Amino acid sequence: MTEEKEVEVVTFHSEGAISRISLWSNIIAYTILVFSLIAFASQLYQLIANWAQIAPGLPTNLLERIAIFVSNVFMEPLRGVFYFLVLRGISQLLNLGLDIYYAHVEDLRFEEVPPVPEV
């Protein structure tokens, strides 16, 4: 009879917990992206609807008008996209770490198996 030797690797993490963190990171990332796009659409609508009141208060220089417009309108979606990318990066790094861990465990299992004697 052959005995199978189990290799126990001592780790300080739980694969299930890492998977849940990765899943929630993705959920929160997409939620932030959707909310920032909704806020962008709302802000753009308000700007277009109230343009007659806003335009007289802007500087006469075209470059300054463009800078103010871009900073007021596009800052919120850029912030949302930044948070989205950071959270998605965290999720991908956690999944990559699990892949590396599982590859390392598989290597250890193959190395620790004793050879089967020939009969």
Chimera marker file (.cmm) of the C-alpha trace (Angstrom):
<marker_set name="trace">
<marker id="1" x="0.000" y="0.000" z="0.000" r="1" g="1" b="0" radius="0.5"/>
<marker id="2" x="1.172" y="3.471" z="-0.750" r="1" g="1" b="0" radius="0.5"/>
<marker id="3" x="0.714" y="6.249" z="1.717" r="1" g="1" b="0" radius="0.5"/>
<marker id="4" x="-0.107" y="9.687" z="0.436" r="1" g="1" b="0" radius="0.5"/>
<marker id="5" x="1.797" y="12.351" z="2.255" r="1" g="1" b="0" radius="0.5"/>
<marker id="6" x="-0.112" y="15.587" z="2.714" r="1" g="1" b="0" radius="0.5"/>
<marker id="7" x="1.959" y="18.704" z="2.575" r="1" g="1" b="0" radius="0.5"/>
<marker id="8" x="0.772" y="21.314" z="5.023" r="1" g="1" b="0" radius="0.5"/>
<marker id="9" x="1.895" y="24.826" z="4.306" r="1" g="1" b="0" radius="0.5"/>
<marker id="10" x="1.613" y="27.243" z="7.190" r="1" g="1" b="0" radius="0.5"/>
<marker id="11" x="0.062" y="30.493" z="6.002" r="1" g="1" b="0" radius="0.5"/>
<marker id="12" x="-1.205" y="33.594" z="7.723" r="1" g="1" b="0" radius="0.5"/>
<marker id="13" x="-4.160" y="34.156" z="5.441" r="1" g="1" b="0" radius="0.5"/>
<marker id="14" x="-7.383" y="32.541" z="4.368" r="1" g="1" b="0" radius="0.5"/>
<marker id="15" x="-8.034" y="32.021" z="0.671" r="1" g="1" b="0" radius="0.5"/>
<marker id="16" x="-11.752" y="32.544" z="1.203" r="1" g="1" b="0" radius="0.5"/>
<marker id="17" x="-11.211" y="35.875" z="2.935" r="1" g="1" b="0" radius="0.5"/>
<marker id="18" x="-8.940" y="37.104" z="0.161" r="1" g="1" b="0" radius="0.5"/>
<marker id="19" x="-11.493" y="36.084" z="-2.451" r="1" g="1" b="0" radius="0.5"/>
<marker id="20" x="-14.248" y="37.939" z="-0.585" r="1" g="1" b="0" radius="0.5"/>
<marker id="21" x="-12.103" y="41.061" z="-0.267" r="1" g="1" b="0" radius="0.5"/>
<marker id="22" x="-11.352" y="40.891" z="-3.987" r="1" g="1" b="0" radius="0.5"/>
<marker id="23" x="-15.045" y="40.457" z="-4.805" r="1" g="1" b="0" radius="0.5"/>
<marker id="24" x="-16.119" y="43.390" z="-2.619" r="1" g="1" b="0" radius="0.5"/>
<marker id="25" x="-13.335" y="45.522" z="-4.042" r="1" g="1" b="0" radius="0.5"/>
<marker id="26" x="-14.769" y="44.939" z="-7.522" r="1" g="1" b="0" radius="0.5"/>
<marker id="27" x="-18.323" y="45.650" z="-6.377" r="1" g="1" b="0" radius="0.5"/>
<marker id="28" x="-17.326" y="48.907" z="-4.676" r="1" g="1" b="0" radius="0.5"/>
<marker id="29" x="-15.188" y="49.922" z="-7.671" r="1" g="1" b="0" radius="0.5"/>
<marker id="30" x="-18.067" y="49.583" z="-10.119" r="1" g="1" b="0" radius="0.5"/>
<marker id="31" x="-20.468" y="51.290" z="-7.695" r="1" g="1" b="0" radius="0.5"/>
<marker id="32" x="-18.117" y="54.284" z="-7.382" r="1" g="1" b="0" radius="0.5"/>
<marker id="33" x="-17.764" y="54.412" z="-11.168" r="1" g="1" b="0" radius="0.5"/>
<marker id="34" x="-21.532" y="54.420" z="-11.717" r="1" g="1" b="0" radius="0.5"/>
<marker id="35" x="-22.133" y="57.094" z="-9.055" r="1" g="1" b="0" radius="0.5"/>
<marker id="36" x="-19.388" y="59.326" z="-10.434" r="1" g="1" b="0" radius="0.5"/>
<marker id="37" x="-20.804" y="59.025" z="-13.966" r="1" g="1" b="0" radius="0.5"/>
<marker id="38" x="-24.283" y="59.883" z="-12.663" r="1" g="1" b="0" radius="0.5"/>
<marker id="39" x="-22.851" y="62.907" z="-10.824" r="1" g="1" b="0" radius="0.5"/>
<marker id="40" x="-21.010" y="63.931" z="-14.011" r="1" g="1" b="0" radius="0.5"/>
<marker id="41" x="-24.199" y="63.737" z="-16.085" r="1" g="1" b="0" radius="0.5"/>
<marker id="42" x="-26.124" y="65.722" z="-13.477" r="1" g="1" b="0" radius="0.5"/>
<marker id="43" x="-23.446" y="68.397" z="-13.240" r="1" g="1" b="0" radius="0.5"/>
<marker id="44" x="-23.209" y="68.670" z="-17.032" r="1" g="1" b="0" radius="0.5"/>
<marker id="45" x="-27.001" y="69.010" z="-17.292" r="1" g="1" b="0" radius="0.5"/>
<marker id="46" x="-27.050" y="71.749" z="-14.640" r="1" g="1" b="0" radius="0.5"/>
<marker id="47" x="-24.241" y="73.584" z="-16.396" r="1" g="1" b="0" radius="0.5"/>
<marker id="48" x="-26.014" y="73.499" z="-19.745" r="1" g="1" b="0" radius="0.5"/>
<marker id="49" x="-29.384" y="74.472" z="-18.233" r="1" g="1" b="0" radius="0.5"/>
<marker id="50" x="-27.922" y="77.424" z="-16.317" r="1" g="1" b="0" radius="0.5"/>
<marker id="51" x="-25.342" y="78.558" z="-18.876" r="1" g="1" b="0" radius="0.5"/>
<marker id="52" x="-26.984" y="81.970" z="-19.341" r="1" g="1" b="0" radius="0.5"/>
<marker id="53" x="-26.499" y="82.742" z="-15.647" r="1" g="1" b="0" radius="0.5"/>
<marker id="54" x="-22.996" y="81.263" z="-15.408" r="1" g="1" b="0" radius="0.5"/>
<marker id="55" x="-21.445" y="82.792" z="-18.545" r="1" g="1" b="0" radius="0.5"/>
<marker id="56" x="-21.411" y="86.449" z="-17.416" r="1" g="1" b="0" radius="0.5"/>
<marker id="57" x="-19.489" y="85.541" z="-14.256" r="1" g="1" b="0" radius="0.5"/>
<marker id="58" x="-16.669" y="83.816" z="-16.135" r="1" g="1" b="0" radius="0.5"/>
<marker id="59" x="-13.443" y="85.626" z="-17.087" r="1" g="1" b="0" radius="0.5"/>
<marker id="60" x="-13.180" y="87.105" z="-20.575" r="1" g="1" b="0" radius="0.5"/>
<marker id="61" x="-10.008" y="85.173" z="-21.421" r="1" g="1" b="0" radius="0.5"/>
<marker id="62" x="-10.856" y="81.999" z="-23.357" r="1" g="1" b="0" radius="0.5"/>
<marker id="63" x="-8.086" y="79.941" z="-21.754" r="1" g="1" b="0" radius="0.5"/>
<marker id="64" x="-9.299" y="80.795" z="-18.265" r="1" g="1" b="0" radius="0.5"/>
<marker id="65" x="-12.869" y="79.912" z="-19.242" r="1" g="1" b="0" radius="0.5"/>
<marker id="66" x="-11.740" y="76.531" z="-20.531" r="1" g="1" b="0" radius="0.5"/>
<marker id="67" x="-9.688" y="75.866" z="-17.377" r="1" g="1" b="0" radius="0.5"/>
<marker id="68" x="-12.607" y="76.702" z="-15.092" r="1" g="1" b="0" radius="0.5"/>
<marker id="69" x="-15.002" y="74.640" z="-17.198" r="1" g="1" b="0" radius="0.5"/>
<marker id="70" x="-12.726" y="71.598" z="-17.217" r="1" g="1" b="0" radius="0.5"/>
<marker id="71" x="-11.963" y="71.819" z="-13.499" r="1" g="1" b="0" radius="0.5"/>
<marker id="72" x="-15.626" y="72.173" z="-12.543" r="1" g="1" b="0" radius="0.5"/>
<marker id="73" x="-17.067" y="69.571" z="-14.875" r="1" g="1" b="0" radius="0.5"/>
<marker id="74" x="-14.437" y="66.867" z="-15.230" r="1" g="1" b="0" radius="0.5"/>
<marker id="75" x="-12.937" y="66.729" z="-11.730" r="1" g="1" b="0" radius="0.5"/>
<marker id="76" x="-15.642" y="64.496" z="-10.243" r="1" g="1" b="0" radius="0.5"/>
<marker id="77" x="-15.538" y="61.791" z="-12.953" r="1" g="1" b="0" radius="0.5"/>
<marker id="78" x="-11.732" y="61.808" z="-12.919" r="1" g="1" b="0" radius="0.5"/>
<marker id="79" x="-11.773" y="61.243" z="-9.169" r="1" g="1" b="0" radius="0.5"/>
<marker id="80" x="-14.273" y="58.400" z="-9.622" r="1" g="1" b="0" radius="0.5"/>
<marker id="81" x="-12.197" y="56.801" z="-12.380" r="1" g="1" b="0" radius="0.5"/>
<marker id="82" x="-9.087" y="57.056" z="-10.184" r="1" g="1" b="0" radius="0.5"/>
<marker id="83" x="-10.813" y="55.279" z="-7.280" r="1" g="1" b="0" radius="0.5"/>
<marker id="84" x="-12.180" y="52.703" z="-9.729" r="1" g="1" b="0" radius="0.5"/>
<marker id="85" x="-8.714" y="51.945" z="-11.087" r="1" g="1" b="0" radius="0.5"/>
<marker id="86" x="-7.164" y="51.751" z="-7.605" r="1" g="1" b="0" radius="0.5"/>
<marker id="87" x="-9.808" y="49.324" z="-6.345" r="1" g="1" b="0" radius="0.5"/>
<marker id="88" x="-9.609" y="47.195" z="-9.489" r="1" g="1" b="0" radius="0.5"/>
<marker id="89" x="-5.816" y="47.127" z="-9.132" r="1" g="1" b="0" radius="0.5"/>
<marker id="90" x="-6.136" y="45.936" z="-5.531" r="1" g="1" b="0" radius="0.5"/>
<marker id="91" x="-8.509" y="43.207" z="-6.654" r="1" g="1" b="0" radius="0.5"/>
<marker id="92" x="-6.169" y="42.075" z="-9.418" r="1" g="1" b="0" radius="0.5"/>
<marker id="93" x="-3.172" y="42.071" z="-7.069" r="1" g="1" b="0" radius="0.5"/>
<marker id="94" x="-5.047" y="39.925" z="-4.548" r="1" g="1" b="0" radius="0.5"/>
<marker id="95" x="-6.024" y="37.465" z="-7.269" r="1" g="1" b="0" radius="0.5"/>
<marker id="96" x="-2.458" y="37.423" z="-8.593" r="1" g="1" b="0" radius="0.5"/>
<marker id="97" x="-1.188" y="36.708" z="-5.087" r="1" g="1" b="0" radius="0.5"/>
<marker id="98" x="-3.591" y="33.771" z="-4.808" r="1" g="1" b="0" radius="0.5"/>
<marker id="99" x="-2.423" y="32.429" z="-8.167" r="1" g="1" b="0" radius="0.5"/>
<marker id="100" x="1.198" y="32.635" z="-7.055" r="1" g="1" b="0" radius="0.5"/>
<marker id="101" x="0.316" y="30.962" z="-3.747" r="1" g="1" b="0" radius="0.5"/>
<marker id="102" x="-1.537" y="28.099" z="-5.456" r="1" g="1" b="0" radius="0.5"/>
<marker id="103" x="1.327" y="27.580" z="-7.925" r="1" g="1" b="0" radius="0.5"/>
<marker id="104" x="3.765" y="27.425" z="-5.001" r="1" g="1" b="0" radius="0.5"/>
<marker id="105" x="1.580" y="24.901" z="-3.125" r="1" g="1" b="0" radius="0.5"/>
<marker id="106" x="1.311" y="22.713" z="-6.226" r="1" g="1" b="0" radius="0.5"/>
<marker id="107" x="5.104" y="22.764" z="-6.609" r="1" g="1" b="0" radius="0.5"/>
<marker id="108" x="5.518" y="21.702" z="-2.987" r="1" g="1" b="0" radius="0.5"/>
<marker id="109" x="3.063" y="18.830" z="-3.371" r="1" g="1" b="0" radius="0.5"/>
<marker id="110" x="4.883" y="17.481" z="-6.402" r="1" g="1" b="0" radius="0.5"/>
<marker id="111" x="8.283" y="17.750" z="-4.721" r="1" g="1" b="0" radius="0.5"/>
<marker id="112" x="7.239" y="16.030" z="-1.470" r="1" g="1" b="0" radius="0.5"/>
<marker id="113" x="5.610" y="12.946" z="-2.971" r="1" g="1" b="0" radius="0.5"/>
<marker id="114" x="7.878" y="9.923" z="-2.361" r="1" g="1" b="0" radius="0.5"/>
<marker id="115" x="8.779" y="7.794" z="-5.371" r="1" g="1" b="0" radius="0.5"/>
<marker id="116" x="6.752" y="4.649" z="-5.895" r="1" g="1" b="0" radius="0.5"/>
<marker id="117" x="8.927" y="1.509" z="-5.618" r="1" g="1" b="0" radius="0.5"/>
<marker id="118" x="8.967" y="-0.689" z="-8.672" r="1" g="1" b="0" radius="0.5"/>
<marker id="119" x="7.720" y="-4.242" z="-8.269" r="1" g="1" b="0" radius="0.5"/>
<link id1="1" id2="2" r="1" g="1" b="0" radius="0.2"/>
<link id1="2" id2="3" r="1" g="1" b="0" radius="0.2"/>
<link id1="3" id2="4" r="1" g="1" b="0" radius="0.2"/>
<link id1="4" id2="5" r="1" g="1" b="0" radius="0.2"/>
<link id1="5" id2="6" r="1" g="1" b="0" radius="0.2"/>
<link id1="6" id2="7" r="1" g="1" b="0" radius="0.2"/>
<link id1="7" id2="8" r="1" g="1" b="0" radius="0.2"/>
<link id1="8" id2="9" r="1" g="1" b="0" radius="0.2"/>
<link id1="9" id2="10" r="1" g="1" b="0" radius="0.2"/>
<link id1="10" id2="11" r="1" g="1" b="0" radius="0.2"/>
<link id1="11" id2="12" r="1" g="1" b="0" radius="0.2"/>
<link id1="12" id2="13" r="1" g="1" b="0" radius="0.2"/>
<link id1="13" id2="14" r="1" g="1" b="0" radius="0.2"/>
<link id1="14" id2="15" r="1" g="1" b="0" radius="0.2"/>
<link id1="15" id2="16" r="1" g="1" b="0" radius="0.2"/>
<link id1="16" id2="17" r="1" g="1" b="0" radius="0.2"/>
<link id1="17" id2="18" r="1" g="1" b="0" radius="0.2"/>
<link id1="18" id2="19" r="1" g="1" b="0" radius="0.2"/>
<link id1="19" id2="20" r="1" g="1" b="0" radius="0.2"/>
<link id1="20" id2="21" r="1" g="1" b="0" radius="0.2"/>
<link id1="21" id2="22" r="1" g="1" b="0" radius="0.2"/>
<link id1="22" id2="23" r="1" g="1" b="0" radius="0.2"/>
<link id1="23" id2="24" r="1" g="1" b="0" radius="0.2"/>
<link id1="24" id2="25" r="1" g="1" b="0" radius="0.2"/>
<link id1="25" id2="26" r="1" g="1" b="0" radius="0.2"/>
<link id1="26" id2="27" r="1" g="1" b="0" radius="0.2"/>
<link id1="27" id2="28" r="1" g="1" b="0" radius="0.2"/>
<link id1="28" id2="29" r="1" g="1" b="0" radius="0.2"/>
<link id1="29" id2="30" r="1" g="1" b="0" radius="0.2"/>
<link id1="30" id2="31" r="1" g="1" b="0" radius="0.2"/>
<link id1="31" id2="32" r="1" g="1" b="0" radius="0.2"/>
<link id1="32" id2="33" r="1" g="1" b="0" radius="0.2"/>
<link id1="33" id2="34" r="1" g="1" b="0" radius="0.2"/>
<link id1="34" id2="35" r="1" g="1" b="0" radius="0.2"/>
<link id1="35" id2="36" r="1" g="1" b="0" radius="0.2"/>
<link id1="36" id2="37" r="1" g="1" b="0" radius="0.2"/>
<link id1="37" id2="38" r="1" g="1" b="0" radius="0.2"/>
<link id1="38" id2="39" r="1" g="1" b="0" radius="0.2"/>
<link id1="39" id2="40" r="1" g="1" b="0" radius="0.2"/>
<link id1="40" id2="41" r="1" g="1" b="0" radius="0.2"/>
<link id1="41" id2="42" r="1" g="1" b="0" radius="0.2"/>
<link id1="42" id2="43" r="1" g="1" b="0" radius="0.2"/>
<link id1="43" id2="44" r="1" g="1" b="0" radius="0.2"/>
<link id1="44" id2="45" r="1" g="1" b="0" radius="0.2"/>
<link id1="45" id2="46" r="1" g="1" b="0" radius="0.2"/>
<link id1="46" id2="47" r="1" g="1" b="0" radius="0.2"/>
<link id1="47" id2="48" r="1" g="1" b="0" radius="0.2"/>
<link id1="48" id2="49" r="1" g="1" b="0" radius="0.2"/>
<link id1="49" id2="50" r="1" g="1" b="0" radius="0.2"/>
<link id1="50" id2="51" r="1" g="1" b="0" radius="0.2"/>
<link id1="51" id2="52" r="1" g="1" b="0" radius="0.2"/>
<link id1="52" id2="53" r="1" g="1" b="0" radius="0.2"/>
<link id1="53" id2="54" r="1" g="1" b="0" radius="0.2"/>
<link id1="54" id2="55" r="1" g="1" b="0" radius="0.2"/>
<link id1="55" id2="56" r="1" g="1" b="0" radius="0.2"/>
<link id1="56" id2="57" r="1" g="1" b="0" radius="0.2"/>
<link id1="57" id2="58" r="1" g="1" b="0" radius="0.2"/>
<link id1="58" id2="59" r="1" g="1" b="0" radius="0.2"/>
<link id1="59" id2="60" r="1" g="1" b="0" radius="0.2"/>
<link id1="60" id2="61" r="1" g="1" b="0" radius="0.2"/>
<link id1="61" id2="62" r="1" g="1" b="0" radius="0.2"/>
<link id1="62" id2="63" r="1" g="1" b="0" radius="0.2"/>
<link id1="63" id2="64" r="1" g="1" b="0" radius="0.2"/>
<link id1="64" id2="65" r="1" g="1" b="0" radius="0.2"/>
<link id1="65" id2="66" r="1" g="1" b="0" radius="0.2"/>
<link id1="66" id2="67" r="1" g="1" b="0" radius="0.2"/>
<link id1="67" id2="68" r="1" g="1" b="0" radius="0.2"/>
<link id1="68" id2="69" r="1" g="1" b="0" radius="0.2"/>
<link id1="69" id2="70" r="1" g="1" b="0" radius="0.2"/>
<link id1="70" id2="71" r="1" g="1" b="0" radius="0.2"/>
<link id1="71" id2="72" r="1" g="1" b="0" radius="0.2"/>
<link id1="72" id2="73" r="1" g="1" b="0" radius="0.2"/>
<link id1="73" id2="74" r="1" g="1" b="0" radius="0.2"/>
<link id1="74" id2="75" r="1" g="1" b="0" radius="0.2"/>
<link id1="75" id2="76" r="1" g="1" b="0" radius="0.2"/>
<link id1="76" id2="77" r="1" g="1" b="0" radius="0.2"/>
<link id1="77" id2="78" r="1" g="1" b="0" radius="0.2"/>
<link id1="78" id2="79" r="1" g="1" b="0" radius="0.2"/>
<link id1="79" id2="80" r="1" g="1" b="0" radius="0.2"/>
<link id1="80" id2="81" r="1" g="1" b="0" radius="0.2"/>
<link id1="81" id2="82" r="1" g="1" b="0" radius="0.2"/>
<link id1="82" id2="83" r="1" g="1" b="0" radius="0.2"/>
<link id1="83" id2="84" r="1" g="1" b="0" radius="0.2"/>
<link id1="84" id2="85" r="1" g="1" b="0" radius="0.2"/>
<link id1="85" id2="86" r="1" g="1" b="0" radius="0.2"/>
<link id1="86" id2="87" r="1" g="1" b="0" radius="0.2"/>
<link id1="87" id2="88" r="1" g="1" b="0" radius="0.2"/>
<link id1="88" id2="89" r="1" g="1" b="0" radius="0.2"/>
<link id1="89" id2="90" r="1" g="1" b="0" radius="0.2"/>
<link id1="90" id2="91" r="1" g="1" b="0" radius="0.2"/>
<link id1="91" id2="92" r="1" g="1" b="0" radius="0.2"/>
<link id1="92" id2="93" r="1" g="1" b="0" radius="0.2"/>
<link id1="93" id2="94" r="1" g="1" b="0" radius="0.2"/>
<link id1="94" id2="95" r="1" g="1" b="0" radius="0.2"/>
<link id1="95" id2="96" r="1" g="1" b="0" radius="0.2"/>
<link id1="96" id2="97" r="1" g="1" b="0" radius="0.2"/>
<link id1="97" id2="98" r="1" g="1" b="0" radius="0.2"/>
<link id1="98" id2="99" r="1" g="1" b="0" radius="0.2"/>
<link id1="99" id2="100" r="1" g="1" b="0" radius="0.2"/>
<link id1="100" id2="101" r="1" g="1" b="0" radius="0.2"/>
<link id1="101" id2="102" r="1" g="1" b="0" radius="0.2"/>
<link id1="102" id2="103" r="1" g="1" b="0" radius="0.2"/>
<link id1="103" id2="104" r="1" g="1" b="0" radius="0.2"/>
<link id1="104" id2="105" r="1" g="1" b="0" radius="0.2"/>
<link id1="105" id2="106" r="1" g="1" b="0" radius="0.2"/>
<link id1="106" id2="107" r="1" g="1" b="0" radius="0.2"/>
<link id1="107" id2="108" r="1" g="1" b="0" radius="0.2"/>
<link id1="108" id2="109" r="1" g="1" b="0" radius="0.2"/>
<link id1="109" id2="110" r="1" g="1" b="0" radius="0.2"/>
<link id1="110" id2="111" r="1" g="1" b="0" radius="0.2"/>
<link id1="111" id2="112" r="1" g="1" b="0" radius="0.2"/>
<link id1="112" id2="113" r="1" g="1" b="0" radius="0.2"/>
<link id1="113" id2="114" r="1" g="1" b="0" radius="0.2"/>
<link id1="114" id2="115" r="1" g="1" b="0" radius="0.2"/>
<link id1="115" id2="116" r="1" g="1" b="0" radius="0.2"/>
<link id1="116" id2="117" r="1" g="1" b="0" radius="0.2"/>
<link id1="117" id2="118" r="1" g="1" b="0" radius="0.2"/>
<link id1="118" id2="119" r="1" g="1" b="0" radius="0.2"/>
</marker_set>
